[in-house]
Amino acid sequence: MGVFVFLPLILPLTAVPIARLAEQHLHPRGTARLLTVISAVMALCSAVCLGLTGVVTTAQIPGNPLPDSWSDPEVRAALPYHETVGTAAICLLAVVVVAGLRTVLRHLRVRSRARRALGRDLLDPRLPDADVAVLPDDAAYAYALPGTPGRVVVSTGMLAGLAADEREALLAHERAHLDHRHHRYLLATQLAGCVNPFLRPLQHAVAYSAERWADEESARAVGDRRITARAVARAALVSHRAPAPGFAAFAAPAAAPGPVPRRVAALLGPVPAERNWPPAHTPAGLAAMVAAVGTAASALCAVNAAVALLLVLKAVTPL
């Protein structure tokens, strides 16, 4: 196993450049998918290597649950890590599990709270669609609530702040979140960030790309990019709070100082190219290659560590 078992814990740093550059040369759809795959693979490799390190070094810890032969002095002398390393790995793995469970529970709790709020929803004559729930609230917000069926939830305060064509853009944006299941991308990258903090820049990049993806779908649905840009800007101005953090929300106020102006500027520009991989001669192309190499190296290190552990177990466990 050697030092290679620790590489997946730092190799996510190789993906930070592509998280910053992908949006410049990729369609938001391609950016969200690429970064989510990278995050998931690197997070899995980090978790596997933490677990393997903990298992290997438990031979140094009294009362370990492994086969009796692991307590032999010869086996302990052959182990590449000290007891302290194993204890630290086990503690880190426990922190990862707790953080992941808290993230999932928070997601489910927010979803449940939003579903309960729909018991008080109204049908607004301006929005006769069956998949739209209007909440009587002066605060302006709108979000996509996943489920079976998915619903678009919007407040009367948000509707009052938008013109008719802007409301159409808003609904198209939220339906895009539902249709493409953006909540799964967000949850996957949030869990990856719990496993390895170096993956959090990818989490933020995926959240922004999901919004941009929905913006492009909205612009295509209404047939006018300027209407969607105006809707995004106006929704950000009238919004005061986001009632369901964790879901993809339209013009989330927390993102207003940075991403909203960038989203508006992108909508006022040309339609992004339909690329799933940046051109090789661009900085984003080089960053993508570095991230791909880092992801492949993480996977190889995890496989190498797993095979090494299996060989050690086979050597020290009697038939």
C-alpha positions as CSV (number, residue, x, y, z in Angstrom):
1,M,0.0,0.0,0.0
2,G,2.7,2.4,1.0
3,V,2.3,6.2,0.7
4,F,0.0,5.7,-2.4
5,V,-2.9,5.1,-0.1
6,F,-2.8,8.7,1.0
7,L,-2.7,10.2,-2.5
8,P,-6.5,10.1,-3.1
9,L,-6.8,12.4,-0.1
10,I,-4.9,15.2,-1.9
11,L,-5.5,14.4,-5.6
12,P,-8.8,16.3,-5.5
13,L,-6.7,19.5,-5.7
14,T,-6.0,18.6,-9.3
15,A,-9.7,19.2,-10.1
16,V,-9.8,22.8,-8.6
17,P,-8.7,24.5,-11.9
18,I,-11.3,22.8,-14.0
19,A,-14.0,23.8,-11.4
20,R,-13.0,27.4,-12.1
21,L,-12.5,27.2,-15.9
22,A,-15.1,24.7,-17.2
23,E,-17.9,27.2,-17.4
24,Q,-15.9,29.3,-19.9
25,H,-15.8,26.6,-22.6
26,L,-18.5,24.1,-21.7
27,H,-22.3,24.1,-21.8
28,P,-23.6,24.3,-18.2
29,R,-25.1,20.8,-18.7
30,G,-21.7,19.4,-19.5
31,T,-20.0,21.3,-16.7
32,A,-22.5,19.9,-14.1
33,R,-22.2,16.4,-15.3
34,L,-18.4,16.4,-15.6
35,L,-17.7,17.9,-12.2
36,T,-20.3,15.6,-10.5
37,V,-18.6,12.5,-11.9
38,I,-15.2,13.8,-10.9
39,S,-16.5,14.6,-7.4
40,A,-18.2,11.2,-6.9
41,V,-15.2,9.2,-8.1
42,M,-12.6,11.1,-6.0
43,A,-14.9,11.1,-2.9
44,L,-15.3,7.3,-3.2
45,C,-11.6,6.8,-3.6
46,S,-10.9,9.0,-0.6
47,A,-13.4,7.1,1.5
48,V,-12.0,3.7,0.4
49,C,-8.4,4.7,1.2
50,L,-9.4,6.1,4.6
51,G,-11.2,2.8,5.4
52,L,-8.3,0.6,4.2
53,T,-5.8,2.6,6.2
54,G,-7.9,2.2,9.3
55,V,-8.3,-1.6,8.7
56,V,-4.6,-2.2,8.1
57,T,-3.4,-0.3,11.1
58,T,-6.0,-1.8,13.5
59,A,-3.5,-4.7,13.8
60,Q,-1.5,-2.4,16.0
61,I,-4.5,-1.6,18.2
62,P,-5.2,-4.0,21.1
63,G,-8.6,-5.8,20.9
64,N,-8.8,-5.3,17.1
65,P,-11.6,-7.4,15.4
66,L,-9.3,-8.8,12.7
67,P,-8.1,-12.4,12.5
68,D,-5.9,-13.6,15.4
69,S,-2.9,-13.9,13.2
70,W,-2.9,-10.1,12.7
71,S,-1.7,-9.8,16.3
72,D,1.4,-11.8,15.6
73,P,4.6,-9.7,16.2
74,E,5.8,-10.5,12.6
75,V,2.6,-9.1,11.1
76,R,2.7,-6.0,13.2
77,A,6.4,-5.4,12.3
78,A,5.5,-5.7,8.6
79,L,2.8,-3.1,8.6
80,P,3.7,0.2,6.9
81,Y,1.8,2.5,9.3
82,H,1.9,3.2,13.0
83,E,-1.1,2.8,15.4
84,T,-1.5,6.6,15.5
85,V,-2.1,6.7,11.7
86,G,-4.9,4.0,12.0
87,T,-6.6,5.8,14.9
88,A,-6.5,9.0,13.0
89,A,-8.0,7.3,9.9
90,I,-10.8,5.7,11.8
91,C,-11.6,9.0,13.5
92,L,-11.7,10.8,10.1
93,L,-13.9,8.1,8.7
94,A,-16.3,8.5,11.6
95,V,-16.4,12.2,11.0
96,V,-17.1,11.6,7.3
97,V,-20.0,9.2,8.1
98,V,-21.5,11.7,10.6
99,A,-21.2,14.6,8.1
100,G,-22.7,12.5,5.3
101,L,-25.6,11.4,7.5
102,R,-26.3,15.0,8.6
103,T,-26.3,16.2,5.0
104,V,-28.8,13.5,3.9
105,L,-31.0,14.1,7.0
106,R,-31.0,17.8,6.4
107,H,-32.0,17.3,2.8
108,L,-34.8,15.0,3.8
109,R,-35.9,17.4,6.6
110,V,-36.1,20.3,4.2
111,R,-38.0,18.3,1.7
112,S,-40.5,17.1,4.3
113,R,-40.9,20.7,5.6
114,A,-41.5,22.0,2.1
115,R,-44.1,19.2,1.5
116,R,-45.9,20.1,4.6
117,A,-46.1,23.7,3.5
118,L,-47.9,22.6,0.4
119,G,-50.9,21.7,2.5
120,R,-51.6,25.4,2.7
121,D,-51.0,26.1,-1.0
122,L,-53.4,28.1,-3.2
123,L,-54.2,27.9,-6.9
124,D,-53.6,31.3,-8.5
125,P,-55.6,32.2,-11.6
126,R,-52.5,33.5,-13.2
127,L,-50.9,30.1,-12.9
128,P,-53.4,27.3,-13.8
129,D,-50.7,24.7,-14.2
130,A,-51.2,21.6,-12.1
131,D,-47.5,21.3,-11.2
132,V,-47.4,24.7,-9.6
133,A,-48.1,25.4,-5.9
134,V,-48.6,29.1,-4.9
135,L,-47.9,29.8,-1.2
136,P,-49.6,32.9,0.3
137,D,-46.4,34.6,1.5
138,D,-45.3,38.2,1.0
139,A,-41.7,37.1,0.9
140,A,-40.5,36.5,-2.6
141,Y,-39.1,33.0,-3.4
142,A,-39.5,30.2,-5.8
143,Y,-37.9,26.7,-5.8
144,A,-38.3,23.3,-7.4
145,L,-39.5,20.6,-4.9
146,P,-38.5,17.1,-6.2
147,G,-40.7,14.2,-5.6
148,T,-43.5,12.1,-7.2
149,P,-44.8,14.3,-8.6
150,G,-42.4,17.2,-8.5
151,R,-43.8,20.6,-7.9
152,V,-42.8,24.2,-8.6
153,V,-43.3,26.2,-5.4
154,V,-43.6,30.0,-5.7
155,S,-44.8,32.6,-3.3
156,T,-47.4,35.3,-4.0
157,G,-44.6,37.8,-3.2
158,M,-42.5,36.5,-6.0
159,L,-45.4,36.6,-8.5
160,A,-46.3,40.2,-7.5
161,G,-42.7,41.3,-8.3
162,L,-42.6,39.8,-11.8
163,A,-44.3,40.6,-15.1
164,A,-46.2,37.9,-16.9
165,D,-43.4,37.0,-19.3
166,E,-41.0,36.9,-16.4
167,R,-43.3,34.5,-14.5
168,E,-43.2,32.2,-17.5
169,A,-39.4,32.3,-17.5
170,L,-39.4,31.6,-13.7
171,L,-41.6,28.5,-14.1
172,A,-39.6,27.2,-17.0
173,H,-36.4,27.6,-14.9
174,E,-37.9,25.6,-12.0
175,R,-39.3,23.0,-14.3
176,A,-35.8,22.5,-15.8
177,H,-34.5,21.8,-12.2
178,L,-37.2,19.1,-11.9
179,D,-36.9,17.6,-15.3
180,H,-33.1,17.2,-15.1
181,R,-33.1,16.2,-11.4
182,H,-30.6,18.8,-10.4
183,H,-31.2,18.1,-6.7
184,R,-29.3,14.8,-7.3
185,Y,-26.3,16.6,-8.6
186,L,-26.3,19.0,-5.7
187,L,-26.7,16.2,-3.1
188,A,-24.0,14.1,-4.7
189,T,-21.5,16.9,-4.6
190,Q,-22.5,17.9,-1.1
191,L,-21.7,14.4,0.1
192,A,-18.4,14.4,-1.8
193,G,-17.5,17.6,0.0
194,C,-18.3,15.9,3.3
195,V,-15.8,13.1,2.4
196,N,-13.0,15.4,1.3
197,P,-13.0,19.2,1.9
198,F,-10.8,19.6,-1.2
199,L,-13.9,18.8,-3.3
200,R,-15.9,21.7,-2.1
201,P,-14.9,24.0,-4.9
202,L,-16.5,21.5,-7.3
203,Q,-19.6,21.5,-5.1
204,H,-20.0,25.3,-5.6
205,A,-19.2,25.0,-9.3
206,V,-21.9,22.4,-9.8
207,A,-24.5,24.5,-7.9
208,Y,-23.7,27.4,-10.2
209,S,-23.8,25.2,-13.3
210,A,-27.2,23.8,-12.3
211,E,-28.6,27.3,-12.2
212,R,-27.0,28.2,-15.5
213,W,-28.3,25.0,-17.0
214,A,-31.8,25.9,-15.9
215,D,-31.4,29.4,-17.2
216,E,-30.5,28.1,-20.6
217,E,-33.5,25.8,-20.6
218,S,-35.8,28.7,-19.5
219,A,-34.4,30.9,-22.3
220,R,-35.0,28.1,-24.8
221,A,-38.6,27.6,-23.6
222,V,-39.6,31.3,-23.7
223,G,-37.7,32.0,-26.8
224,D,-36.0,35.1,-25.6
225,R,-32.8,35.2,-23.5
226,R,-33.4,38.7,-22.5
227,I,-36.7,37.9,-20.8
228,T,-34.9,35.2,-18.7
229,A,-32.1,37.5,-17.9
230,R,-34.6,40.1,-16.7
231,A,-36.5,37.6,-14.7
232,V,-33.3,36.4,-13.0
233,A,-32.2,39.9,-12.1
234,R,-35.7,41.0,-10.9
235,A,-36.2,37.9,-8.8
236,A,-32.8,38.5,-7.1
237,L,-33.9,42.1,-6.3
238,V,-37.2,41.2,-4.8
239,S,-36.0,38.0,-2.9
240,H,-35.4,38.3,0.8
241,R,-35.0,34.7,1.9
242,A,-34.8,31.1,0.6
243,P,-37.3,29.0,2.5
244,A,-35.9,25.6,1.3
245,P,-32.1,25.7,1.4
246,G,-30.6,22.7,-0.4
247,F,-32.9,22.7,-3.3
248,A,-32.1,24.4,-6.6
249,A,-33.9,27.8,-6.1
250,F,-34.5,30.6,-8.5
251,A,-32.1,33.5,-7.9
252,A,-31.1,32.4,-4.4
253,P,-30.4,35.5,-2.4
254,A,-27.3,34.0,-0.8
255,A,-25.7,33.9,-4.3
256,A,-26.8,37.4,-5.3
257,P,-23.5,39.3,-4.9
258,G,-21.7,37.1,-7.4
259,P,-23.4,34.4,-9.4
260,V,-26.6,36.4,-10.3
261,P,-24.7,39.1,-12.2
262,R,-22.7,36.4,-13.9
263,R,-25.8,34.5,-14.9
264,V,-27.4,37.6,-16.3
265,A,-24.3,38.5,-18.2
266,A,-24.2,34.9,-19.6
267,L,-27.8,35.2,-20.7
268,L,-27.2,38.4,-22.5
269,G,-24.3,36.8,-24.4
270,P,-24.5,34.1,-27.1
271,V,-25.8,30.6,-26.5
272,P,-23.0,28.4,-25.0
273,A,-21.5,25.8,-27.3
274,E,-22.8,22.3,-27.0
275,R,-19.6,20.8,-25.6
276,N,-19.1,18.2,-23.0
277,W,-15.3,18.5,-23.0
278,P,-13.3,21.8,-23.5
279,P,-11.0,22.2,-26.5
280,A,-7.5,20.8,-25.8
281,H,-5.7,24.1,-26.8
282,T,-7.5,26.1,-24.1
283,P,-6.6,26.5,-20.4
284,A,-9.8,24.7,-19.6
285,G,-8.7,21.8,-21.8
286,L,-5.4,21.5,-19.9
287,A,-7.3,21.8,-16.6
288,A,-9.7,19.0,-17.7
289,M,-6.8,16.8,-18.6
290,V,-5.1,17.4,-15.2
291,A,-8.4,16.6,-13.5
292,A,-8.9,13.4,-15.5
293,V,-5.3,12.3,-14.7
294,G,-5.9,13.1,-11.0
295,T,-9.2,11.1,-11.0
296,A,-7.6,8.1,-12.8
297,A,-4.7,8.2,-10.3
298,S,-7.1,8.3,-7.4
299,A,-8.9,5.2,-8.7
300,L,-5.7,3.4,-9.3
301,C,-4.4,4.1,-5.9
302,A,-7.6,2.9,-4.3
303,V,-7.5,-0.3,-6.3
304,N,-3.8,-0.8,-5.5
305,A,-4.5,-0.4,-1.8
306,A,-7.5,-2.8,-1.9
307,V,-5.5,-5.4,-3.7
308,A,-2.6,-5.0,-1.3
309,L,-4.9,-5.4,1.7
310,L,-6.4,-8.6,0.1
311,L,-2.9,-10.0,-0.4
312,V,-2.0,-9.3,3.2
313,L,-5.2,-10.8,4.5
314,K,-4.6,-13.9,2.4
315,A,-1.0,-14.2,3.7
316,V,-1.8,-13.9,7.4
317,T,-5.2,-15.6,7.5
318,P,-5.1,-19.4,7.9
319,L,-7.2,-21.5,5.5
